[in-house]
Amino acid sequence: MSEAYIVEAVRTAGGRRNGGLAGVHPNDLGARVVDALLDRTQIDPAAVDDVIIGCVTQAGEQSFALGRNVVLASRLPDSVPAVTIDRQCGSSQQSIHFAAQAVMSGTQDMVIAGGVESMSRVPMFSNFMLHKQAGIGTAPWSQAVMDRFGVAEFSQFTGAQMMADKYGFSRDDMDEFALWSHQKAATAIEVGAFKAEIVPVETENGIFAQDEGVRFDASMEGIGSVKPLQEGGTITAANASQISDGASGTLIVNEKALKDHGLTPIARIHNLTVTAGDPIIMLEEPLPATRKALQRAGLSIGDIDLFEVNEAFASVPLAWLKELGADPARLNVNGGAIALGHPLGASGAKLMATLVHALRARGKRWGLQTMCEGGGIANVTIVEAL
């Protein structure tokens, strides 16, 4: 079986809700990333076998085959097919997995995998809340599902608080982690650490090319002043990921495509793992998923040079660090979603772009990325920088 390689990995900067990217249609946001991959790799656009786009809220402007509409808005010819997938927050990480599996099998040789999410233009949960408000249908979960688990709903906010309580993290612990995320992201911007991965986007207000959620003046006092999401809880908007707009993309190829098109890879995909567990606590699954991935890859946690663990809520990477015994200095070295934003379906490939470029910038070899996902699922990807 052939190997799967990443030839390029890019992302847009993260736009705050109703911020710098709010005026850009999701089709066009995704197309900008696709076109950047074409520009950087100089491949023949017609040689792309497929485009796989992750998106969580597939409603409104992100409905009706978003992936295909991204292709039609880009410089790819209309002969290139596309598909849209939803694995919740891991959607574009799963798009990378599907692309890698395709090129490793030899059924395809060159696939673009990425994601798009405009949380400004298509608000989170609007894909079912608008139906509910209109009196159409019930909830995403049938009564049989709710009866099986003894709940009225599945909530990521409840799961985040359960994680904090289970692993013993205080409000201060999580606020300190949030501050650390902003500090790392601010430093990364100041030293130009994101230049290799960010694709500038032309907007009605000019060129957008810097993550705008980062608070350069973040402080414990400011973070600590934010009210909890639940009465008596410790999870707040300040120690959770930011609502964000963005797009991301990677070009995934096999050895045949490398030779046929004279391409130079920047990373090799070493392991693809996905697992599932408790849908109530929901966000805990990256812990067992990471253990399984490392075991399958024949690596230890100490072998991994850099980690990208999505900061959906501070309790998730904190629990991951505690249980895996990982070195905190290797985690989210350029900040995470608490500072940089979490554009849902785009976050998986976004983190991959950051991980691969951070490994190469530091002359490091092994990287591991994982995401907590709705329903109690987690993807893990291990890559070797080249």
KOLDRENVO-946554 format. One record per residue: residue in three letters; x, y, z of N, C-alpha, C in turn. Coordinates in pm, whole numbers, padded with zeros to 5 digits, always signed. Atoms other than C-alpha are relative to their C-alpha. Layout:
KOLDRENVO-946554
ALAXYZXYZXYZ;...
end
This chain:
KOLDRENVO-946554
MET+00084-00120+00000+00000+00000+00000+00088+00125+00000;SER-00076-00124+00012+00124+00346-00090-00010+00083+00127;GLU+00004-00097-00109+00207+00617+00163-00086+00119-00042;ALA+00073-00124+00025+00002+00937+00196+00086+00116+00045;TYR-00085-00116-00028+00184+01270+00185-00082+00129-00003;ILE+00055-00135+00005+00089+01629+00258+00098+00086-00079;VAL-00085-00085+00084+00225+01855-00016-00009+00146+00044;GLU+00017-00137-00050+00082+02178+00124-00119+00002+00097;ALA+00107-00015-00099-00138+02286+00415-00015+00148+00032;VAL+00022-00143-00017-00295+02629+00444-00132+00025+00073;ARG+00125-00042-00064-00567+02819+00626-00016+00149-00017;THR+00021-00143-00012-00726+03157+00637+00029+00039+00145;ALA-00002-00048-00138-00673+03371+00944-00142-00015+00055;GLY+00130+00015-00062-00955+03333+01194-00071+00133+00017;GLY+00078-00121-00015-01228+03595+01180-00094-00011+00118;ARG+00094-00001-00112-01424+03687+01490-00144+00005-00052;ARG+00141-00006+00041-01802+03659+01481-00036+00143-00041;ASN+00034-00129+00059-01928+03942+01261+00121+00090-00018;GLY-00125-00072+00015-01567+04041+01209+00048+00007-00144;GLY-00064-00026+00128-01324+04058+00920-00040-00090-00115;LEU+00039+00092+00109-01453+03755+00725-00151-00013-00014;ALA+00145+00016+00000-01824+03801+00791-00065+00037-00133;GLY+00056-00040+00129-01877+03958+00449+00031-00095-00114;VAL-00042+00094+00104-01734+03659+00261-00090-00124+00002;HIS+00085+00119+00013-01969+03384+00137+00085-00125+00026;PRO-00078+00122-00027-01859+03035+00258+00056-00066-00126;ASN-00054+00054+00126-01822+02918-00104+00132+00067-00036;ASP-00118-00079+00039-01573+03196-00170+00114-00016+00099;LEU-00101+00021-00103-01393+03142+00159+00074-00131-00027;GLY-00063+00128+00032-01331+02778+00070+00078+00006-00129;ALA-00068-00010+00130-01239+02864-00287+00134+00071+00012;ARG-00127-00071-00018-00969+03103-00166+00110-00095+00046;VAL-00098+00098-00048-00796+02817+00015+00037-00098-00112;VAL-00028+00091+00112-00831+02583-00284+00092+00066-00101;ASP-00083-00071+00097-00685+02843-00518+00142+00020+00053;ALA-00133-00014-00058-00396+02899-00277+00080-00129-00011;LEU-00068+00129+00018-00315+02528-00289+00047-00017-00144;LEU-00040+00007+00141-00310+02546-00669+00119+00091-00026;ASP-00108-00095+00021-00086+02853-00661+00132-00050+00060;ARG-00122+00040-00070+00161+02711-00411+00063-00126-00058;THR-00054+00128+00049+00194+02366-00567+00019-00002-00152;GLN-00010-00008+00147+00156+02465-00934-00045-00128-00069;ILE+00052+00121+00064-00034+02144-01006-00099+00037-00109;ASP+00105-00014+00100-00261+02102-01305-00133-00016+00073;PRO+00127+00011-00074-00605+02177-01156-00084-00121-00041;ALA+00079+00113+00048-00760+01906-01371+00050-00134+00053;ALA-00056+00125-00053-00535+01645-01205-00055-00034+00138;VAL+00058+00027-00133-00720+01676-00872-00114-00100-00015;ASP+00100+00106+00013-00925+01360-00828-00127+00027+00079;ASP+00118-00023-00084-01159+01483-00556+00030+00113+00098;VAL-00009-00102-00104-01226+01758-00304-00095-00042+00112;ILE+00080+00041-00116-01346+01667+00047-00002+00117+00098;ILE+00015-00119-00083-01481+01956+00254-00082-00032+00126;GLY+00072+00016-00125-01577+01939+00620-00078+00126+00035;CYS+00083-00112-00044-01858+02158+00750-00102-00054+00099;VAL+00090+00048-00104-02069+02126+01063-00143+00049-00022;THR+00136-00054+00011-02366+02359+01014-00036+00013-00147;GLN+00031+00005+00143-02483+02259+00669-00143+00049-00024;ALA+00129-00067+00019-02768+02506+00635+00025+00133-00069;GLY-00013-00131+00064-02833+02829+00449+00110+00001-00105;GLU-00108-00014+00098-02521+02935+00259+00098-00117+00002;GLN-00087+00118-00007-02345+02615+00367-00076-00128-00031;SER+00081+00116+00037-02618+02384+00237+00019-00033-00147;PHE+00009+00035+00141-02678+02216-00096+00139-00028-00060;ALA-00128+00046+00052-02341+02043-00151+00107+00109+00005;LEU-00099-00106-00018-02104+02302-00005+00132-00032-00069;GLY-00128+00037+00061-01796+02111-00121-00001+00025-00150;ARG+00010-00020+00144-01914+02114-00480-00005+00150-00034;ASN+00008-00144+00026-01996+02485-00458+00134+00070+00021;VAL-00137-00051-00017-01644+02553-00328+00079-00024-00129;VAL-00067+00030+00127-01510+02381-00641-00044+00097-00108;LEU+00053-00087+00106-01737+02587-00865+00041+00145+00019;ALA-00044-00138-00027-01624+02909-00695+00150+00016-00016;SER-00146-00003+00009-01256+02816-00735+00046-00007-00145;ARG-00056+00015+00135-01022+02783-01033+00006-00145-00046;LEU+00006+00139+00044-01072+02408-01041-00101-00014-00113;PRO+00100+00022+00106-01247+02286-01358-00122-00071+00056;ASP+00121+00062-00051-01603+02164-01321+00004-00153-00011;SER-00017+00145+00007-01475+01812-01395+00046-00059+00132;VAL-00048+00048-00130-01341+01789-01037-00119-00018+00094;PRO+00112+00024-00091-01594+01627-00801+00031+00049+00141;ALA-00019-00042-00139-01646+01713-00436-00108-00063+00086;VAL+00097+00050-00096-01822+01595-00124+00013+00080+00129;THR+00001-00071-00127-01919+01758+00205-00024-00101+00111;ILE+00014+00097-00108-01878+01567+00532-00016+00072+00134;ASP+00022-00055-00134-01978+01622+00894+00042-00104+00105;ARG-00035+00073-00120-01787+01468+01181+00017+00103+00112;GLN+00001-00107-00099-01868+01767+01397+00133+00075-00003;CYS-00119-00085-00002-01558+01958+01511+00120-00064-00070;GLY-00108+00069+00070-01335+01694+01352-00024-00017-00148;SER+00040+00023+00139-01493+01727+01008+00116+00011-00099;SER-00108-00012+00099-01190+01855+00818+00122-00083+00036;GLN-00102+00099-00032-00954+01631+01013-00041-00134-00062;GLN+00048+00121+00066-01173+01345+00890+00014+00012-00152;SER-00019-00015+00145-01155+01491+00538+00143-00037-00039;ILE-00139+00040+00023-00777+01447+00563+00012-00152+00008;HIS-00004+00146-00013-00829+01088+00681-00057-00067-00125;PHE+00060+00060+00120-01061+01008+00391+00090+00019-00122;ALA-00090-00025+00113-00821+01170+00144+00121-00091+00006;ALA-00117+00088-00016-00526+00977+00286-00035-00143-00033;GLN+00042+00137+00030-00717+00650+00270-00018-00021-00150;ALA+00021+00010+00145-00809+00721-00093+00131-00012-00075;VAL-00127+00004+00074-00453+00789-00208+00085-00119+00041;MET-00074+00119-00043-00305+00506+00000-00052-00124-00071;SER+00060+00116+00067-00547+00261-00163+00030-00001-00150;GLY-00024-00010+00144-00459+00387-00511-00125+00024-00081;THR+00122-00031+00075-00821+00454-00601+00000+00145-00049;GLN-00024-00136+00043-00722+00820-00624+00145+00035+00031;ASP-00141-00037-00018-00382+00992-00643+00020+00138+00061;MET-00017-00139-00044-00441+01358-00556-00135+00054+00046;VAL+00126-00045-00058-00711+01489-00324+00022+00125+00084;ILE+00000-00118-00088-00777+01828-00167-00096-00029+00115;ALA+00082+00024-00119-00905+01791+00189+00004+00124+00087;GLY+00004-00120-00082-01020+02082+00398-00135+00021+00064;GLY+00126-00031-00063-01307+02258+00563-00033+00148-00007;VAL+00050-00137+00003-01517+02574+00572-00105+00017+00109;GLU+00108-00032-00094-01728+02733+00843-00006+00152+00017;SER+00025-00140-00030-01873+03082+00854-00105+00003+00110;MET+00091+00000-00114-02024+03100+01201-00073+00133+00014;SER+00071-00128+00005-02121+03461+01135-00123-00011-00090;ARG+00105+00005+00101-02330+03386+00829-00095-00119+00019;VAL+00081+00119-00027-02453+03040+00934+00022-00037+00147;PRO-00024+00019-00143-02484+03041+01314-00006-00147+00043;MET-00002+00134-00057-02406+02728+01513-00140-00040+00047;PHE+00129+00060-00035-02712+02505+01566-00116+00048-00087;SER+00112-00049+00082-02917+02694+01304-00054-00109-00091;ASN+00047+00108+00088-02939+02372+01100-00114-00080+00062;PHE+00118+00064-00057-03190+02236+01352-00088+00097+00080;MET+00079-00094-00078-03298+02536+01560-00107+00070-00085;LEU+00098-00066+00087-03470+02703+01263-00118-00092-00029;HIS+00109+00096+00019-03668+02385+01201-00088-00005+00125;LYS+00074+00006-00126-03767+02372+01568-00090+00122+00016;GLN+00077-00124-00012-03876+02735+01564-00118+00003-00097;ALA+00107+00003+00100-04085+02666+01253-00098-00115+00025;GLY+00089+00110-00032-04247+02364+01415+00018-00120-00090;ILE-00028+00112+00090-04083+02119+01176+00084-00104+00073;GLY-00074+00107-00066-03981+01790+01337+00020+00025+00148;THR-00026-00011-00144-03845+01745+01687+00146+00039+00023;ALA-00141-00028-00030-03479+01720+01794+00089-00091-00085;PRO-00089+00090+00075-03169+01563+01634+00002-00142+00056;TRP-00004+00131-00063-03209+01272+01878-00142-00051+00018;SER+00131+00059-00019-03505+01037+01876-00022-00031+00148;GLN+00030+00034-00138-03681+00943+02198+00074-00126+00043;ALA-00072+00124-00031-03515+00601+02177+00143+00029+00043;VAL-00138-00037-00036-03169+00763+02190+00003+00063+00139;MET+00001-00069-00129-03259+00986+02483-00035-00096+00113;ASP+00036+00100-00101-03418+00696+02670+00118-00091+00029;ARG-00115+00089-00019-03111+00479+02616+00102+00061+00096;PHE-00104-00064-00080-02882+00735+02779-00056+00080+00117;GLY+00061-00065-00114-03129+00886+03023+00020+00150+00007;VAL-00019-00145+00007-03090+01245+02907-00106+00063-00087;ALA+00094-00073+00084-03309+01511+02752+00069+00058-00123;GLU-00079-00050+00112-03026+01632+02525+00146-00035+00024;PHE-00144+00014-00012-02655+01598+02458+00061+00138-00018;SER-00052-00136+00002-02465+01917+02536+00151+00001+00019;GLN-00144-00016-00014-02100+02004+02477+00034+00084+00123;PHE-00025-00086-00116-02129+02265+02752-00008-00082+00130;THR+00009+00091-00114-02242+02003+03000+00122-00090+00005;GLY-00117+00087+00007-01964+01774+02882+00128+00069+00045;ALA-00120-00076-00039-01701+02045+02928+00006+00017+00151;GLN+00002-00014-00146-01813+02105+03286+00024-00135+00069;MET-00025+00134-00054-01817+01729+03351+00148-00033-00005;MET-00145+00023+00012-01457+01714+03227+00075+00074+00110;ALA-00067-00081-00103-01351+01994+03461-00018-00063+00138;ASP+00029+00058-00131-01519+01829+03758+00069-00135+00017;LYS-00058+00134-00009-01397+01476+03681+00150+00004+00023;TYR-00146-00004-00006-01033+01576+03640+00052+00104+00099;GLY-00039-00086-00112-01032+01830+03921+00060+00134-00037;PHE-00053-00129+00041-00972+02157+03737-00089+00113+00053;SER+00071-00115-00055-01068+02482+03907-00020+00106-00107;ARG+00019-00115+00091-01185+02803+03743+00135+00065-00029;ASP-00132-00061+00020-00835+02946+03796+00087-00084-00092;ASP-00079+00088+00087-00675+02642+03630-00034+00025-00146;MET+00044-00016+00139-00881+02691+03318+00022+00142-00050;ASP-00028-00139+00040-00848+03069+03315+00150+00019-00028;GLU-00145-00009+00024-00469+03033+03342+00036-00065-00133;PHE-00024+00064+00130-00474+02793+03046-00043+00093-00113;ALA+00049-00093+00102-00680+03044+02849+00098+00116-00020;LEU-00098-00109+00010-00434+03322+02928+00124-00047-00075;TRP-00118+00059+00066-00147+03096+02818-00024-00012-00151;SER+00032+00012+00143-00324+03034+02484+00013+00135-00069;HIS-00010-00134+00059-00356+03408+02417+00146+00046-00005;GLN-00140-00043-00003+00005+03471+02518+00081-00068-00109;LYS-00074+00072+00103+00139+03201+02287-00041+00048-00139;ALA+00048-00046+00130-00080+03316+01998+00052+00140-00031;ALA-00050-00137+00019+00023+03680+02047+00147-00002-00040;THR-00142+00012+00034+00389+03582+02041+00018-00054-00142;ALA-00009+00059+00133+00335+03369+01730-00026+00104-00109;ILE+00030-00105+00097+00179+03663+01546+00116+00100-00008;GLU-00107-00100-00004+00454+03901+01656+00126-00048-00071;VAL-00122+00052+00064+00732+03672+01528-00026-00055-00140;GLY+00031+00046+00135+00551+03580+01205-00010-00150-00015;ALA+00003+00146+00004+00502+03214+01294-00109-00055-00091;PHE+00111+00049+00081+00181+03189+01091+00012+00035-00149;LYS-00010-00049+00139+00309+03342+00767-00002-00112-00102;ALA-00007+00109+00097+00374+03006+00601-00134-00067-00022;GLU+00126+00073+00012+00022+02880+00661-00120+00086-00035;ILE+00118-00085+00020-00210+03182+00632-00011+00048-00145;VAL+00036-00048+00134-00377+03263+00301-00076+00131+00015;PRO+00074-00127-00008-00477+03631+00269-00133-00009-00075;VAL+00132-00001+00062-00844+03686+00185-00040+00143-00031;GLU+00046-00132+00040-00968+03985-00008-00144+00018+00046;THR+00135-00029-00050-01272+04136+00164-00041+00140-00041;GLU+00051-00133+00035-01487+04443+00118+00074+00109+00078;ASN-00074-00097-00081-01270+04611+00384+00151-00012-00016;GLY-00143+00015+00025-00932+04511+00241+00046-00143+00020;ILE-00058+00133-00013-00698+04216+00282-00004-00043+00146;PHE+00009+00056-00135-00765+03996+00584+00105-00111+00013;ALA-00109+00096-00008-00455+03805+00695+00055-00020+00140;GLN-00047+00021-00138-00425+03808+01075-00115-00044+00088;ASP+00101+00048-00094-00617+03612+01337-00043+00115+00090;GLU+00044-00119-00072-00835+03872+01502-00061-00027+00137;GLY+00053+00030-00132-00949+03689+01814+00102+00008+00112;VAL-00106+00001-00100-00614+03708+01990-00001+00129+00080;ARG-00002-00118-00088-00610+03941+02289+00144+00021+00048;PHE-00140-00028-00034-00262+04089+02316+00013+00053+00142;ASP-00002-00054-00136-00358+04247+02646-00074-00091+00099;ALA+00074+00093-00086-00519+03936+02796+00061-00005+00140;SER-00045+00006-00139-00498+03913+03175-00091-00093+00078;MET+00082+00084-00086-00622+03688+03452-00121+00078+00051;GLU+00109-00082-00048-00833+03977+03576-00113+00008-00103;GLY+00100-00009+00105-01008+04019+03243-00070-00133-00026;ILE+00058+00132+00024-01058+03647+03184-00087-00041+00119;GLY+00073+00038-00119-01173+03600+03541-00130+00077+00022;SER+00121-00082-00016-01441+03868+03507-00119-00054-00078;VAL+00107+00054+00084-01644+03662+03258-00085-00099+00080;LYS+00091+00084-00076-01951+03492+03402-00002-00144-00053;PRO+00010+00140+00043-01983+03109+03393-00119-00021-00093;LEU+00109+00032+00092-02199+02954+03122-00119-00060+00074;GLN+00105+00061-00081-02395+02763+03388+00012+00050+00143;GLU+00001-00044-00139-02495+02873+03737+00083-00095+00086;GLY-00085+00081-00086-02230+02752+03978+00110-00074-00074;GLY-00101+00070+00079-02008+02628+03694+00130+00075-00008;THR-00132-00061+00015-01648+02704+03602+00038+00022-00146;ILE-00024-00021+00143-01669+02699+03220-00058+00136-00039;THR+00044-00132+00045-01691+03047+03067+00034+00017-00148;ALA-00034-00031+00138-01677+03200+02723+00148+00032-00014;ALA-00141-00038+00006-01325+03317+02810+00095-00118+00010;ASN-00087+00117-00002-01186+02970+02882-00051-00111-00093;ALA+00048+00088+00106-01361+02815+02583+00040+00060-00135;SER-00038-00046+00134-01298+02842+02210-00090+00112-00047;GLN+00076-00113+00055-01410+03150+02019-00078-00041-00123;ILE+00075+00011+00124-01685+03149+01760+00082+00069-00108;SER-00096-00048+00099-01495+03201+01436-00043-00035-00141;ASP+00016+00027+00143-01508+03217+01057+00136-00040-00057;GLY-00128+00037+00061-01245+03044+00847-00012-00118-00095;ALA-00010+00114+00091-01139+02788+00589+00142-00054+00005;SER-00131+00063-00005-00852+02545+00562+00007-00106-00109;GLY-00013+00101+00104-00709+02301+00312+00137-00063-00005;THR-00125+00074+00020-00443+02041+00241-00005-00069-00135;LEU-00009+00082+00120-00322+01868-00071+00064-00132+00041;ILE-00042+00134-00040-00291+01494-00003+00024-00084-00125;VAL-00035+00076+00120-00113+01272-00257+00071-00129+00039;ASN-00079+00121-00019+00049+00931-00297+00132+00011-00076;GLU-00133-00003+00064+00394+00837-00430-00010+00018-00150;LYS+00017-00014+00145+00265+00811-00786-00019+00146-00038;ALA+00023-00141+00030+00140+01170-00779+00125+00083+00023;LEU-00126-00071-00025+00468+01290-00627+00089-00008-00124;LYS-00087+00021+00115+00657+01141-00922-00058+00061-00127;ASP+00063-00047+00124+00408+01224-01195-00003+00152-00011;HIS+00016-00146+00003+00378+01590-01095+00120+00075+00057;GLY-00122-00064-00049+00725+01657-00956-00020+00077+00129;LEU+00035-00069-00125+00593+01746-00611+00095-00036+00113;THR-00082+00022-00119+00787+01779-00287-00089+00005+00123;PRO+00089+00000-00117+00597+01675+00028+00061+00074+00118;ILE-00046-00065-00123+00617+01864+00355-00023-00090+00121;ALA+00024+00093-00110+00490+01576+00569-00054-00132-00055;ARG+00055+00132+00032+00400+01208+00563-00100-00036+00110;ILE+00100+00042-00098+00086+01078+00730+00037-00139+00049;HIS-00050+00123-00061+00195+00804+00971-00111-00084+00061;ASN+00107+00075-00064-00126+00709+01150-00132+00076-00007;LEU+00136-00053+00004-00500+00763+01115-00084-00081+00099;THR+00080+00070-00100-00719+00678+01414-00127+00078+00028;VAL+00123-00062-00047-01078+00747+01508-00067-00098+00094;THR+00070+00083-00098-01263+00617+01813-00123+00074+00050;ALA+00120-00061-00056-01589+00680+01993-00027-00057+00138;GLY+00030+00043-00136-01715+00659+02350-00125+00068+00053;ASP+00115-00054-00072-01952+00817+02601-00050+00129-00065;PRO+00051-00122+00064-02179+01070+02422-00048+00105+00099;ILE+00048-00097-00098-02278+01239+02748+00113+00092+00044;ILE-00116-00084-00029-01939+01357+02873+00062+00047-00130;MET-00021-00040+00139-01871+01368+02498+00144+00038-00038;LEU-00125-00063+00041-01540+01556+02498+00124-00074+00051;GLU-00108+00074-00062-01326+01295+02676+00073-00094-00095;GLU-00050+00105+00088-01262+01071+02377+00141+00021-00053;PRO-00140-00012+00044-00928+01227+02266+00100-00075+00088;LEU-00094+00070-00089-00769+01057+02569+00021-00145-00042;PRO-00022+00138+00047-00832+00691+02474+00039-00007-00147;ALA-00035+00000+00143-00806+00779+02105+00150+00021-00019;THR-00144-00025+00009-00453+00914+02157+00079-00124+00041;ARG-00068+00122-00044-00350+00602+02348-00003-00106-00111;LYS+00013+00099+00107-00481+00382+02067+00088+00036-00119;ALA-00081-00043+00115-00310+00588+01797+00149-00024+00025;LEU-00141+00020-00033+00027+00579+01974+00035-00148-00002;GLN-00025+00144-00001+00000+00204+02027+00007-00055-00142;ARG+00002+00048+00139-00088+00142+01662+00121+00052-00078;ALA-00113-00061+00072+00193+00373+01548+00134-00050+00051;GLY-00126+00046-00058+00453+00208+01771+00081+00113+00059;LEU-00067-00117-00058+00533+00539+01939-00047+00021+00143;SER+00039-00039-00135+00525+00672+02293-00032+00149+00000;ILE+00033-00142-00009+00395+01010+02408+00128+00085-00001;GLY-00126-00073-00003+00757+01112+02463+00068+00012-00135;ASP-00058-00006+00134+00840+01044+02098-00054+00116-00082;ILE+00067-00104+00078+00602+01314+01977+00059+00137+00035;ASP-00066-00130-00021+00767+01653+01929-00097+00113+00027;LEU+00100-00105-00018+00456+01871+01903-00140-00060-00003;PHE+00139+00043-00005+00088+01826+01985-00092+00117-00034;GLU+00110-00095+00018-00219+02008+01859-00126-00069+00053;VAL+00122+00052-00062-00514+01932+02089-00100+00114+00001;ASN+00091-00114+00018-00815+02143+02002-00052+00052+00133;GLU+00043-00066-00123-00903+02392+02273-00149+00035-00007;ALA+00145-00026+00001-01280+02353+02246-00040+00065+00132;PHE+00012-00054-00136-01284+02414+02621+00131-00031+00070;ALA-00130+00021-00065-00979+02447+02846+00007-00133+00074;SER+00000+00126-00074-01086+02139+03041+00044-00118-00085;VAL-00034+00113+00088-01023+01918+02737+00152-00018-00013;PRO-00145+00020+00007-00651+01980+02669+00065-00016+00137;LEU-00055+00019-00134-00589+02006+03044-00014-00145+00045;ALA+00020+00141-00035-00739+01660+03100+00090-00088-00085;TRP-00087+00078+00091-00547+01529+02798+00144+00004+00051;LEU-00136-00012-00054-00218+01661+02940+00016-00083+00127;LYS-00009+00068-00129-00289+01520+03284+00002-00152-00016;GLU+00013+00145+00013-00387+01172+03170+00106-00063-00089;LEU-00100+00055+00091-00135+01127+02888+00142+00022+00050;GLY-00134-00029-00050+00159+01270+03083+00087+00069-00103;ALA-00074-00070+00105+00257+01487+02787+00068+00125+00055;ASP-00073-00120-00037+00501+01775+02809-00080+00124-00041;PRO+00079-00118+00036+00297+02100+02826+00071+00095-00096;ALA-00076-00090+00088+00577+02285+02645-00013-00039-00147;ARG+00017+00046+00139+00499+02079+02332-00143+00016-00050;LEU+00142-00007+00033+00125+02151+02335-00039+00136-00057;ASN+00057-00122+00059-00035+02407+02103+00098+00117+00012;VAL-00111-00093-00024+00291+02597+02083-00025+00140-00054;ASN+00033-00133+00054+00140+02882+01881-00138+00046+00044;GLY+00133-00033-00047-00177+02908+02086-00102-00094-00060;GLY+00105+00089+00048-00507+02735+02027-00131+00074-00019;ALA+00131-00054+00038-00877+02786+01964-00055+00101+00100;ILE+00045-00099-00097-00931+02983+02286+00042+00139-00045;ALA-00051-00128+00049-00722+03258+02129-00025+00021-00148;LEU+00000-00011+00146-00729+03184+01758-00135-00027-00063;GLY+00133+00029+00053-01090+03071+01719-00015-00143-00046;HIS+00035+00138+00035-01265+02747+01634-00109+00002-00106;PRO+00099-00001+00107-01435+02760+01293-00050-00141-00033;LEU+00062+00131+00006-01594+02418+01355+00053-00091-00111;GLY-00039+00093+00106-01573+02227+01025+00134+00027-00064;ALA-00131-00033+00056-01252+02405+00925+00115-00026+00096;SER-00106+00004-00101-01063+02347+01249+00097-00117-00016;GLY-00088+00115+00013-00925+02001+01173+00118+00025-00092;ALA-00108-00029+00094-00726+02099+00864+00075+00126+00040;LYS-00067-00120-00053-00651+02435+01028+00110-00041+00097;LEU-00100+00045-00096-00473+02261+01315+00111-00078-00070;MET-00103+00073+00072-00293+02034+01069+00097+00096-00068;ALA-00088-00099+00062-00159+02336+00882+00095+00059+00103;THR-00084-00056-00107-00034+02486+01208+00102-00101+00048;LEU-00089+00104-00050+00116+02157+01324+00116-00027-00094;VAL-00106+00033+00096+00308+02076+01007+00099+00114-00015;HIS-00092-00113+00017+00449+02425+00966+00080+00027+00127;ALA-00074-00018-00126+00543+02446+01335+00110-00104+00014;LEU-00103+00105-00002+00729+02114+01311+00117+00038-00090;ARG-00106-00034+00096+00921+02228+01005+00079+00122+00045;ALA-00068-00122-00046+01000+02569+01155+00100-00032+00111;ARG-00085+00036-00113+01154+02397+01458+00096-00115-00032;GLY-00085+00112+00036+01329+02117+01269-00035-00126+00076;LYS+00046+00117-00075+01119+01858+01453-00062-00103-00094;ARG+00044+00111+00085+00992+01524+01328-00147-00040+00017;TRP+00131+00060-00020+00673+01387+01487-00102+00099+00057;GLY+00109-00082-00050+00342+01565+01536-00127-00082+00017;LEU+00128+00069-00025+00009+01449+01679-00109+00104+00017;GLN+00116-00089-00006-00327+01618+01633-00122-00079+00044;THR+00125+00065-00038-00654+01531+01805-00108+00103+00030;MET+00116-00088-00018-01002+01679+01836-00108-00073+00077;CYS+00124+00053-00057-01298+01621+02064-00113+00038-00096;GLU+00105-00019+00099-01615+01589+01859-00136-00036+00057;GLY+00135+00026-00044-01989+01594+01911-00036-00147-00012;GLY+00039+00140+00002-02137+01256+01996+00097-00091+00070;GLY-00099+00082-00069-01830+01139+02186+00098-00068-00092;ILE-00093+00054+00099-01598+01084+01888+00131+00079+00006;ALA-00127-00072+00009-01230+01175+01842+00085-00056-00114;ASN-00100+00036+00101-00988+01173+01550+00139+00027+00055;VAL-00141-00024-00028-00612+01141+01594+00077-00022-00130;THR-00087+00011+00117-00359+01199+01317+00144+00020+00046;ILE-00143-00014-00030+00015+01141+01355+00073+00021-00132;VAL-00073-00033+00122+00242+01299+01094+00149+00008+00028;GLU-00146-00016-00004+00613+01300+01020+00036+00114-00093;ALA-00041-00113+00082+00747+01633+00899+00118-00040-00086;LEU-00108+00033+00095+00977+01611+00596+00074+00126-00042;
end
